[in-house]
Each structure stands twice: as structure tokens, then as C-alpha cells.
Amino acid sequence: MKVSFLLIILLLASTAAEAQRRGASAARPQRTTAVRAPEIGKNAVVIDETLSVLRDKPSLFGNAIQRMRRGRTVKIMSVAEADGVRFYRVSAPPTNSGWVQADAVFGSFRPDDEERLARLVQASRGFEQVEAATHFFQMYPASRFRPAILLLFGDILEDTAGRLTREATTRLDRREMAASAAPLHSYYLNYVGLDRYRRLGVTFVFNSSTVLFHYDGHSWKEIVSKYAGSPEAEEAKKRLESLREKLERKAK
């Protein structure tokens, strides 16, 4: 009887002690493990200037610090969600920092960015399309989309060559060229409209007989040499043969 009584006392004491421990545990704040966003610490490149506003807080209603230019490299410092979009707090050398919509930048840290930029290249127009394609080649040199973008890139630049020919012919002064006695092709190949393409590594050649610019075909040559088994290779060969004919053509 005494033994049973002692067991009951011990059981009650143990239950009370357990209740005290639970109460103390509940009173203490619970620790949570913060999950570090994988983008933090990564470098990214601004591509979509439409979305590239740098703001003072992660909100579409935050004050604008500046609109970052295409090609600018930033470092991601933190991540936030607001107004239905994702924001990155970025360091934008030399002096700026702030929040930018995550969709404005591209990098190798997100698996979907390669395809997303390929689609953006296809959807863009004008010089912006050429810039976007150039950044694509730099950022994703081993991309499965590279042959298709290379073929498109060459076609865009050959079309651009026609527009540049018309612009240069209109803007270059024939009387000044005749007075200086410098070769005709030197005036065209020094045309100011070529400068921004030259900065991207794009080269245009000039047929003095037909007075026409042409793209030098570098992207098509890369397809033929590096992606000979691709569907784009046959098309690239056709482009190069057409280019050869255009450069050999004489004025009528």
C-alpha cells in the first residue's frame, strides 16, 4: 500500500515537472531557420530596360533612383516580394544601390533565364535586338539556342546593312568627298552610324561598285564551323554564298 502511494506521488511529481518544462518552453521564443535566397551574392546583367528602374524600396511605387542601362552588371544583395513581383536589392557600381524588379536582369543563377533571354531576343526590334543578342552570346556561350540565335543575328545585321547604306548615302556630302579626294569606301566605312555596332564587335563590309554595306557574315561562319550538324548550318551556308555574290557584284 505504501509502495503504491509512493508511486503515485512520484508519478504526480514527474507530471508536474514535465508540465513546468513545457510551459517554460512555450514561454521562450521559438527559433526559426532563415532560408537564404540562392540569388544573393550573384552577379546579374541588366537586359530589359523597360523594367530596369532602380528604386529606393522594393515596390513599384518606390522612388526612382535611375533607370539602369542595358548591359550593366549588378550584384544581388537581398530579395523581396511586393506588388505581385520579385525585387532584388542590388549594388550597381560605381556608387548606386537600390531595388530593381528581378525580371529586368538575367544571369546563370536562374535556370530559366537562358530561354527567357532567347525569347526576348526574338521579340525585340532594332538596335535593342542586336544588343540583346550580343549579351546572349556572352552570357550563354554553350546554349542549345545559340545556332538559332546566330542565324537570326546575321539576318538582322544584313537587313541593318541596307538601312545603314541608305542613311550614309543621304548624310554623306558628295561635294566634300570629291573635294578631299579620299577613297569613297573610306568615307562609308568611317560613317558614324557604324560606331555603336563596332562597339558590340559587329563588322560591316562595303562594296564600292554597288555602294552597299553588307554584314561580314561572322555569325554564319560560326554556325558552319561549330554546328555543322545543326539544321541552321545549311541555311548559314546559303547566306554565306549569297554574301559572296553580293561582294563580287559589279554596278550595273
BELKAMO-V601227 format. One line per field, one symbol per residue. ss: DSSP state (h for helix, s for strand, l for the rest). phi: phi as a letter, one per 20 degrees, with the letter a starting at -180 (. if undefined). burial: I if it has 16 or more other ideal C-beta (glycine too) atoms within 10 Angstrom, else O. Layout:
BEGIN
ss->???
phi->???
burial->???
END
This chain:
BEGIN
ss->lhhhhhhhhhhhhhhhhhhhhhhhhhhlllllllllllllllssssllhhhlsssllllllllsssslllllssssssssssllsssssssslllsssssshhhssllllllhhhhhhhhhhhllhhhhhhhhhhhhhhllllllhhhhhhhhhhhhhhhhhhhhhhhhhhllhhhhhhhlllhhhhhhllhhhhhhhhllllssssllllssssllhhhhhhhhhllllhhhhhhhhhhhhhhhhhhllll
phi->.fffffffffffffffffffffffffffffecefeeffffneecdfceffdefedebfafdfffeadfegnfecdedacbdalmcecdecedgecebrdcffffdcaeedfefffffgffgfefcmfgfffffffgffecfdffeggfffffgfffffffgfffffffffefefffffffmfggfffffdgffegffffenedddceffelcfbffngffffffedcfeefffffffffffffgfffefdff
burial->OOOOOOOOOOOOOOOOOOOOOOOOOOOOOOOOOOOOOOIOOIOIIIIIIOIIIIIOOIOOOIOOIOOIOIOIOIIIOOIOOOOOOOIIIIOIOOOOOIIIIIIIIIIOOOOOIIOOIIOIIOOIOOOIIIIIIIIIIOIIOOIOIIIIIIIIIIOIIIOIIOOIIOOIOOOOOOOOOOOOOOOOOOIIIOIOIIOOIOOOOIOIIIIOOOOIIIIIIOIIIIIIOOIOOIOIIOIIOOIIOOIOOIIOOOOO
END
